[in-house]
Structure formats: structure tokens, C-alpha cells
Amino acid sequence: MNPEEENTYIEDYLLGHLSKTEEASFEKRMSEDIRFRESVLIQKQLFDALPENNWSSAENVAEKRIQEYEALYRDKETLQLKETLKNVNRTYQKKNSKSTRVWLFYASAALIAIIISIGVLMSGPQNVQELYVDYYDTSDIPSLVTRGVKEDTLLINAERYFEEGKYQEALTILDAKIETTTKNKASILLYKGISEMELNQFQKAHTTFDQLSNTDLMDAPMGAWYKALLYLKMDDPEKAKTILQEISTSSSNYKYTEAKELLEKL
């Protein structure tokens, strides 16, 4: 599911366009995927900013986090932006083209995201879970499917489940594949470890990332970075620091820049 599809998915949920089964699947993903939950909150607040709706909060989000966002949204400068967005929305609502609505959504979301980022930074040190959310990014991990090679339907399905946040479904396939294949083993271990981490199977994720790090495969260095993120999710910043310090010893290491940034924030 690409970003635009995910935004449409969230929009359909907020507008009540999903079936009961789809709603249950959506809410299950919210309960398991902290990044997706944050996206839902931001888009919900955006929905409230554009029309003349009341302030509201998303379910399953930490109360402290909601209060931070609400305080930020009530800030004088943010309210001015909110009014500007309303005016822009009124102007463009007459033009019912999809491209215009998509552009308006991304422009609005970007502006609000910038303000949220500034507000959080100004409010004081970020907690460990916030740092985990900020630095968790799987956009650069390799695909499970190699182009030019006979397609593996199971791995295609595993990657699709992973991208949709259906980590248990992905893990069921990955657990089976890791025992029977020698190809793409590093990528399978990476997806397996991240899925376990997202499902809060911390000990299993730790073992999987260690297995990846101890191989001589090209993607082995990714294991250290994701193990550092695992410790953040476990609220163990000291162990995360130890790994981040190792990563930051060489600029050639995977996520060197991000590791140095994180060390400064912990």
C-alpha cells in the first residue's frame, strides 16, 4: 500500500465508508502499528481543521500525546494556519478534481506536520517512544522479490502483508520461508525481525536481528540499526545507545548519520 493509497484508506475510515470487516481490520492495525496510528491522528486533525468541525482525538493514542497535539493546534500561529487552510479549502472545493484534492491534502498535511514537529521540539526532550516513531523508516529496506528471478508468490504475499501492517500474516510466511530457502535470506531475516518487533515479540526480534548481524550477507549491517530501534521500543535507551555508538564509529556504517542524531537526543 503506497502513501496515497494509505491516505485514501484512512480517509474512508474517518468518513465511515468502510465495511464492518474493514473497520475491524483497520482498528486492529491501529492497535499494532504505532506509525499508522500517528498517521490516523494527523489526518483526523487535518479533517477537523479544514471543515467547521469540533476538536477531537483519535482512539488508541496516548493521552499525553493527544494533549500535546491539541495544545499545539490551539496555538495562535496554528489557528492562523487553520483559518488559512479553511479559506484555501473553500476556494478549491468548487474544483472537484481528484488531483486538486490530493494536492491540497498533501500541502495541508505537510504544513501541519512541520508545525507539529516544531511544537514537539520546542516543548522539550522527546521521549523514547517518540524517537522510535521518528526514526522508524522501512522505505529503504530491500524488496523480498528479486526482479528477473522466477516470482515467489509466498514472498510477494509476505511483502504485501508487511506493507499493509499485517505483521502476523507476514510473519507466518517468513517463518516458513526462513527454514526452506537460502535465497534472500538477509531480507527475510530483516522483514521477520521488524514484524516481530511491531508485534512486540521483543525477544524473538532480538534473536532475529542478531542472526542477521552475524551473517556475512550484504544487508547484515541493517541488523544493528533495527536492534537499536528495538531497544527504543522496549524503553531501554541505554542499550540503544551502546549500539548507536558502535554504528557511529564509521561513516560507512548503515544509518551512520541517524545514529549520531539519535545519540544527541537520548
C-alpha positions in Angstrom: 0.0 0.0 0.0 1.7 3.2 -1.2 1.3 6.5 0.8 -1.6 7.8 -1.4 -3.5 4.5 -1.0 -2.9 4.6 2.7 -4.2 8.1 3.0 -7.3 7.1 1.0 -7.8 4.1 3.3 -7.6 6.4 6.4 -10.0 8.9 4.7 -12.5 6.1 4.0 -12.4 5.1 7.7 -12.8 8.6 9.0 -15.8 9.2 6.7 -17.4 5.9 7.6 -17.1 4.3 4.2 -15.5 1.0 5.3 -17.5 -2.2 5.9 -17.6 -3.6 9.4 -15.0 -6.2 8.5 -12.7 -3.5 7.0 -13.2 -1.3 10.1 -12.2 -4.2 12.3 -9.0 -4.8 10.2 -8.3 -1.0 10.3 -8.6 -0.8 14.1 -6.5 -3.9 14.5 -3.7 -2.3 12.5 -4.0 0.9 14.6 -3.6 -1.2 17.8 -0.5 -2.9 16.4 1.2 -0.2 14.3 2.3 2.9 16.1 3.3 4.7 12.9 -0.1 4.1 11.3 -1.8 5.2 14.5 0.1 8.5 14.3 -0.9 8.9 10.6 -4.5 8.4 11.5 -4.3 11.1 14.3 -2.7 13.6 12.0 -5.2 13.0 9.2 -8.1 13.2 11.7 -6.9 16.5 13.0 -6.5 17.7 9.4 -10.1 16.7 8.7 -11.1 18.8 11.7 -9.0 21.7 10.5 -10.5 22.0 7.0 -14.2 21.8 7.7 -16.0 23.6 10.5 -15.8 20.6 12.9 -15.1 20.4 16.6 -11.8 19.4 18.0 -11.5 15.7 18.5 -8.9 13.0 19.2 -8.2 9.6 17.8 -8.8 6.4 19.7 -5.9 4.2 21.0 -3.4 7.1 21.2 -1.6 8.0 24.4 -3.5 10.8 26.2 -0.3 12.8 26.7 0.4 12.7 23.0 -3.2 13.9 22.2 -2.8 16.8 24.7 0.4 17.9 23.1 -1.2 17.9 19.7 -4.3 19.7 20.9 -2.3 22.4 22.7 -0.2 22.9 19.5 -3.3 23.1 17.3 -4.8 25.7 19.6 -1.6 27.8 19.4 -2.2 31.3 17.9 0.0 30.7 14.9 -1.5 27.3 14.3 -5.0 28.7 14.5 -4.0 31.3 11.8 -2.8 28.5 9.6 -6.0 26.6 10.3 -8.0 29.6 9.1 -5.8 29.9 6.0 -6.4 26.2 5.2 -10.2 26.7 5.6 -10.1 29.6 3.1 -8.0 27.6 0.7 -10.4 24.7 1.1 -13.4 26.9 0.3 -11.7 28.2 -2.8 -10.7 24.8 -4.1 -13.7 22.8 -3.1 -15.6 24.1 -6.1 -13.0 22.4 -8.3 -13.9 18.8 -7.7 -10.9 17.2 -9.5 -9.0 14.4 -7.6 -5.6 15.9 -8.4 -6.6 19.2 -6.7 -7.9 17.4 -3.6 -4.8 15.3 -3.4 -2.5 18.3 -3.8 -4.5 20.2 -1.1 -4.3 17.2 1.3 -0.5 16.9 0.9 0.1 20.6 1.2 -2.0 20.9 4.3 -0.6 17.8 5.9 3.0 19.0 5.2 2.3 22.4 6.8 0.7 20.8 9.9 3.4 18.2 10.2 6.0 21.0 10.2 4.2 22.8 12.9 3.8 19.6 14.9 7.5 18.8 14.6 8.4 22.4 15.7 6.0 22.3 18.5 7.2 18.9 19.8 10.8 20.1 19.6 10.1 23.3 21.4 8.1 21.6 24.2 11.2 19.7 25.5 13.1 16.5 25.0 11.3 13.8 23.1 10.5 10.6 24.9 11.9 7.3 23.8 8.7 6.1 22.0 8.5 9.4 20.1 12.1 8.9 18.9 11.2 5.4 17.9 8.4 6.7 15.7 10.5 9.4 14.2 13.4 7.2 13.2 11.5 4.0 12.2 11.5 4.1 8.4 11.4 1.0 6.3 11.3 2.8 2.9 14.9 1.8 2.1 14.8 -1.8 3.0 15.3 -4.2 0.1 12.4 -6.0 -1.5 11.8 -9.6 -0.8 11.3 -10.2 -4.5 14.2 -10.1 -6.9 13.5 -8.8 -10.4 14.4 -11.1 -13.2 14.1 -14.1 -11.0 11.1 -16.5 -11.0 8.5 -14.9 -8.8 7.9 -16.5 -5.4 4.2 -16.0 -4.6 4.6 -16.5 -0.9 7.3 -13.8 -0.6 5.1 -11.5 -2.7 2.3 -12.0 -0.3 4.6 -11.6 2.7 5.8 -8.3 1.4 2.3 -7.1 0.7 1.1 -8.1 4.2 4.2 -6.3 5.7 3.4 -3.1 3.7 -0.2 -3.2 4.9 0.8 -3.6 8.5 -0.5 -7.2 8.7 2.7 -8.3 10.5 1.3 -11.6 11.9 0.3 -12.7 8.4 3.7 -11.7 7.0 5.5 -13.5 9.9 3.6 -16.8 9.3 5.1 -16.9 5.7 8.5 -15.6 6.7 8.9 -18.2 9.5 8.2 -20.9 7.0 10.5 -19.5 4.3 13.5 -18.9 6.5 13.6 -22.7 7.1 13.5 -23.7 3.5 15.4 -21.1 1.4 18.9 -19.9 1.0 18.0 -17.0 -1.3 17.1 -13.6 0.0 17.9 -14.9 3.5 19.1 -11.5 4.8 16.0 -9.8 3.5 13.7 -12.4 5.0 15.5 -12.1 8.4 15.1 -8.3 8.2 11.4 -8.5 7.4 10.9 -11.2 10.0 12.7 -9.2 12.8 10.8 -6.0 12.0 7.5 -7.9 12.0 8.3 -9.4 15.4 9.3 -6.0 16.7 6.0 -4.5 15.5 4.1 -7.4 17.2 6.0 -6.7 20.5 7.7 -10.1 20.3 10.8 -8.5 21.6 13.0 -11.5 22.4 12.3 -13.1 19.1 13.1 -9.8 17.3 16.3 -9.5 19.2 17.4 -13.1 18.2 16.4 -12.4 14.6 18.4 -9.2 14.3 21.4 -10.9 15.9 21.1 -13.7 13.3 21.1 -11.0 10.6 24.0 -9.1 12.0 26.1 -12.3 12.4 25.9 -13.2 8.7 28.3 -12.1 6.0 25.4 -11.0 3.8 25.1 -7.6 2.2 22.2 -6.5 4.4 23.8 -7.7 7.6 24.6 -4.1 8.9 20.9 -3.3 9.0 20.5 -5.7 11.9 22.4 -3.4 14.2 20.2 -0.3 13.4 17.0 -2.2 13.8 18.2 -3.7 17.1 18.8 -0.2 18.3 15.3 0.8 17.4 14.1 -2.4 19.1 15.6 -1.2 22.4 13.9 2.2 21.9 10.6 0.5 21.6 11.4 -1.6 24.7 12.1 1.7 26.6 15.7 0.7 27.1 17.7 3.8 25.8 21.0 2.7 27.4 21.2 -0.4 25.4 20.1 1.5 22.3 23.0 4.0 23.0 25.5 1.2 23.1 24.6 0.0 19.6 24.2 3.5 18.2 27.7 4.3 19.5 29.1 1.3 17.5 27.3 2.4 14.4 28.6 6.0 14.7 32.2 4.9 14.8 32.4 4.8 10.9 30.6 6.9 8.3 30.4 3.9 6.1 28.0 2.1 8.6 24.4 1.8 7.7 22.4 4.8 9.2 25.6 6.5 10.5 24.0 10.0 10.3 20.8 8.9 12.0 22.7 7.1 14.7 24.7 10.3 15.6 21.5 12.3 15.6 19.8 9.8 17.9 22.7 9.7 20.3 22.4 13.5 20.7 18.7 13.2 21.6 19.0 10.3 24.0 
